[in-house]
Each structure stands twice: as C-alpha cells, then as structure tokens.
C-alpha cells in the first residue's frame, strides 16, 4: 500500500506538471452499499437497477457496489473503504446504516453521502426515500377487490415506522375497496430471509388467506402463494415472473431518476444536504404491470386513484382513520403530517397483528 | 486393476499436525484461483487485492484486528468448553447476553465516571454471559440434557430477548421508533487506539488468552479439564469432580463470549441495536477448531479469519466481483481445513485391489 501511495503522489505530481486537463477526464466514482444480494429480486435489486441506469445515463460516472453488508460493525468498514478508495458520492441503502453513515461522513468532509430511509443529516449527508405508501395503497386497492375470503396475508420485515406506515397504507387501500377485509400481518424480523418469508406466507395461507402481500426484500412470499393457487402482491420489484398466474400487481421502486439527478447536482456543485421524499408523481414509486387475473374495471379504478394522488386531490392518510382499537387517530378532514408519518407506530383498523412494544 | 483409497485410523496423531492448517490454506488458494479464473478474473490480482485490503495498510490491518476481537473472545470461550468435550454451540447467545449486561449498566448508571463505569460493564457482561452458559451446563450435569441442543436453542431465546428489549422497554425515546437503545454516554465507550476502531476489547482478548493458557497448563483444574477431554471415563475413575469442572468451564466459556458482546456494543456500535452480531458466535466455533483449541492459536486464527472477511470487501470494491465469490473463497478454505483435520487422525492408504478381485 505504501508503494501505491508513492505511486499516486508521483502520478499526481506528473499530472500537475503536464497540465490539469487530464483531471476532468477522470470518471467520477460513485459507491453503493447494499444490505442484501443484488439478486434478491426485491429491494436491493431495485437499487442496483437504479445504479445501472445511472451508469448508462451519465457516461462520466463509474459505479462500485458492495452487497450483503450487515448493518452492524461491517457497514462502517465498507463505507470507509469506499470513501478511502476515491468514491466521491456514496449511497447507503438501508435504514440500519444511519449512524454509521454519519460517523464515516464526519471523517470524509469532501465526500457526499446519501442515506436511504433514515432521518439523520449533516452538511455532507443527505437522506432520500420515496412515498412508497402511495404505491402500496394502490396495490391494496387491487388486493381488496380480488380476495374472496376477505383475508389477506401480509409478510412484513422489521417493525419500524417505515414498514408500519407502508403496511397501513396497503390495508387502507384494501379496506377502501372491501370494508370486510382483514389484513393479517406476520413479522419475519429480517430484511432479506427468503426461507422465513416463505414460511410466513405458508402460515398465512394455512389460516385461510387467499391473497398474499409482502414488504420483505425478496419475492418468496408471492412465489409461495403461486404454488398454492393463491394471489400474490409483490413489493420493491416486479414479482410477475415468480407468479405468472397469481401475480396481481407489485408496488415498485424506480431509483434511477433520483440517482441521476443527485449525481448531476453533485457534479454541478449545486447539491445541498436535504431530506428527499419524492411522491408517486415523480415515478420513484409506482405499480408494475397488472397480472392476468386483474379485471379491467379494477385497473380503471386504481388508475383513477393514482391520478388523484398525483394531482393531490387525495392522499392516503386522510382522516378519519381509526387504529386497531377503534380510536380515531387522524381526524376527519385532517391529513397526517410528515412528522406523524415518520414516527407511525400504530396499525390501522382492519389489521390483525401486533407491533412489538 | 484398480486403485482404491481408504482411511485408516492412526494410532498416534501425525507429527505434522501443527502444519495442517497452513497446508490446507495452501491448497485452498489454488482451488479458489480456479473458480476466480472461471469467473473471468485474474486470481493473482484478486488475491493481491484481498491481502492488501486486509493487511496491506495500517487502516486495513486495524480493521482486521477490529473484526478479530469478537472472534477472539468468543473463540476462546468455545475452545475452552470443547477442551472438555462440552459442545457449546451457544456462544452467539452468550455474546448477546453479555451485550445486554453491558447495556443495562450503561443505561442505568450513565453518570458514573469511565474508570468506574467500564469495569462494571465488563463485569456485568461477563456474568450475564456466564449465567447464560451455566443454564445448559446445569441441565447437562443434573438432568443429562444434550448440550448441543440446549445451547443452540438458547441462542434464539437470547436474540429474541434482545429484540424484545430494543423494540420495547429499552427503545430510544428519540429514535423515531427504530429498534435501538439511546446512545451510550461517552464514559461507557471503550478506550480506542487513536485513529482506528481498535478498542480495549483487544487487551481483554489477549489477557484472556494468556489466562486460559495458564489455567490449562499450570493449574490443577486445567489439568482436570484436559484429562476429562481426553478420556472422561479415566477422569471419573481418578475421582475428578466432573460436574463441578463442567459448571466452572461453562461459566468461563459463556463469560468470555459475553465479553465479545460487550466489545461489540461498547467498543464499536455505541448502542444496543437489532442485528448486533452477524454470527460471531458461530464463526467462533470455526476459530476454535482451526486453532485446535489452543488459546494462543485462537489469537492468530481470529486475525487470519478477520483478514479473510475484511479482504473479501476488496473483491467487491476493487475487482467488482459479487459477494458470493467471497463466500466461495471462504468456504473453500474452511473445506480444506476441515478435510485436513481428518488426516490428523487418519491416514490415506492407496491400495491396488484389481488383482485380488480377479481371483474371486
């Protein structure tokens, strides 16, 4: 490594001597830290698709990714390693990287860090997310219409506000099209654990659910539903190829435009630390193509609701909204504030299941 | 005429035993090289990047040591229990209990000065881990329950208990509902080597290795542990109190794993949170075996394994390889090490069987 340093110094001096023109030709290195494998066909896969479209859109950008990075002590090493190896922008794409991102950022003030789904910022750390609850609500509308037994099974990863909020949105959608429906939630306590996700889905099918929705990182629950002839609602990425018959719809991410815009801003020197929470109208969240089982009347209804969301004529968490005990949490005519959404720790009426307290 | 291979038990272990781990690594590298070459990578470059990443700079070296600390502490605990044929698979749970003990002290006595607070946290971590280790030991000694099952199952209980606390009573009130405790006060953060993440846990680990070596080879109880491990029946005939030694060993074993939990939570993370350990307690079992249950060898093996894990990052960052390639290389090394293990107790016999078969 010492030799390498020396070589870098010499190369640097030479470059100075030969004129600085070469410097601007050098590609900008951008790093991505993933919590799961890029082949999870869900959360991480969606981020990696975004990374690829960033590389395609901006030829002067070279990307690196590190996958399956545990959220504990390993994350700090990996993020530091990326900063040390000349990456100018680093996206850390799991909530558990929050403290670590801030900590590393304190040591690398010339590197821009962007943490997905957290709330801590500093001058070189921004946060970003999309209003996925909007897309999830839309997928809930479909699920509510399609269940015959009025019982939807929902596989949820880790009980944090983000997951609770998106689960609630799904249930609100399902109960809007079918007030009889119950959404039965099972926690897997991991972001990516296809074996447990499958088990959870099978358990939900055993108690009579005929639609399985998921918020976990893999499409395993949708696959499990397909195997037993039930419907599946995907999350993160389009799950249709894992359930060609039973796939109804998936609430999906499209990170590409955000990544491109952010890197452009950093390059232009206009980037500022902020909290980005793009709504559905930007396309950062949306719906994958509907499955063959979804009738066109349902599609029309969902598209209309989507248009309402985009135009701001309606939002998901508009009162009156009751919690599981029947208490009004959001009053009639009120809209939940972002603050309330970010701290949501209660389930809406119609959800069966508990949040660990 | 055909050749056949067979294994024959050795009467005495081969004198080559100390070299076997090195030999197995030497065999694993070319095997991994073939896989790398198939993946279209220059194996030489890949290994160079790995070695440079883990050992080629002060930073890499320090990170390797950071990774080694929990492996060292938990590995020592596992090695001690395995010495007397107590199959403690529960280091992961004992580690979590240690973290709980340390966190409990840090959250409840935040105003104590560091010289008072940290020894208390260390003691709490040790005793919490020891208590968790004593449960399966007691069940084995007094009820004959198989410790492989009990120690393993108690891991899940420990992890769920920790989750219960960080999702519930211990949740940071200012944490937006995220599953972690409030940050520890600065006095509860273990002393660090300036400019690195190496913390006091390293000193604890090295001291523990020295103490274990003294215990095993310089004390009466250490002698008993070794005899029980070599031949439990002979130990019983000699009048050794196996139940007492079992309880003592498991208290120490669990306590050491508990210190690994302390080192992660107070040395690295600074708060207790969901997903504390990526399986250090299980990797510790591999560490103990590779070190042939020798405390000093545990030190070396933890650093090597730490280096393997840290260097694996560079395969992704510098070579653009998927993480599965790291898993394959790590798996190959372990495969060869465990394969070589067979050769220490057995030898390979090459026989010609063709002629004899023709006769019958």
HADDOCK unambig.tbl for C-alpha pairs under 7 A between the chains (distance, minus, plus):
assign (segid A and resid 1 and name CA) (segid B and resid 52 and name CA) 6.74 0.50 0.50
assign (segid A and resid 1 and name CA) (segid B and resid 56 and name CA) 5.42 0.50 0.50
assign (segid A and resid 1 and name CA) (segid B and resid 57 and name CA) 5.60 0.50 0.50
assign (segid A and resid 64 and name CA) (segid B and resid 317 and name CA) 6.14 0.50 0.50
assign (segid A and resid 64 and name CA) (segid B and resid 320 and name CA) 6.86 0.50 0.50
assign (segid A and resid 65 and name CA) (segid B and resid 316 and name CA) 6.93 0.50 0.50
assign (segid A and resid 65 and name CA) (segid B and resid 317 and name CA) 6.72 0.50 0.50
assign (segid A and resid 66 and name CA) (segid B and resid 316 and name CA) 5.72 0.50 0.50
assign (segid A and resid 66 and name CA) (segid B and resid 317 and name CA) 6.51 0.50 0.50
assign (segid A and resid 67 and name CA) (segid B and resid 323 and name CA) 6.15 0.50 0.50
assign (segid A and resid 70 and name CA) (segid B and resid 278 and name CA) 6.69 0.50 0.50
assign (segid A and resid 71 and name CA) (segid B and resid 275 and name CA) 6.95 0.50 0.50
assign (segid A and resid 72 and name CA) (segid B and resid 275 and name CA) 6.63 0.50 0.50
assign (segid A and resid 72 and name CA) (segid B and resid 276 and name CA) 6.11 0.50 0.50
assign (segid A and resid 72 and name CA) (segid B and resid 277 and name CA) 6.94 0.50 0.50
assign (segid A and resid 73 and name CA) (segid B and resid 268 and name CA) 6.51 0.50 0.50
assign (segid A and resid 73 and name CA) (segid B and resid 269 and name CA) 6.75 0.50 0.50
assign (segid A and resid 78 and name CA) (segid B and resid 313 and name CA) 6.91 0.50 0.50
assign (segid A and resid 160 and name CA) (segid B and resid 177 and name CA) 6.01 0.50 0.50
assign (segid A and resid 160 and name CA) (segid B and resid 178 and name CA) 5.43 0.50 0.50
assign (segid A and resid 161 and name CA) (segid B and resid 177 and name CA) 6.19 0.50 0.50
assign (segid A and resid 343 and name CA) (segid B and resid 176 and name CA) 5.07 0.50 0.50
assign (segid A and resid 343 and name CA) (segid B and resid 177 and name CA) 6.31 0.50 0.50
assign (segid A and resid 345 and name CA) (segid B and resid 177 and name CA) 6.92 0.50 0.50
assign (segid A and resid 356 and name CA) (segid B and resid 167 and name CA) 6.13 0.50 0.50
assign (segid A and resid 356 and name CA) (segid B and resid 168 and name CA) 6.62 0.50 0.50
assign (segid A and resid 357 and name CA) (segid B and resid 167 and name CA) 5.89 0.50 0.50
assign (segid A and resid 357 and name CA) (segid B and resid 168 and name CA) 4.38 0.50 0.50
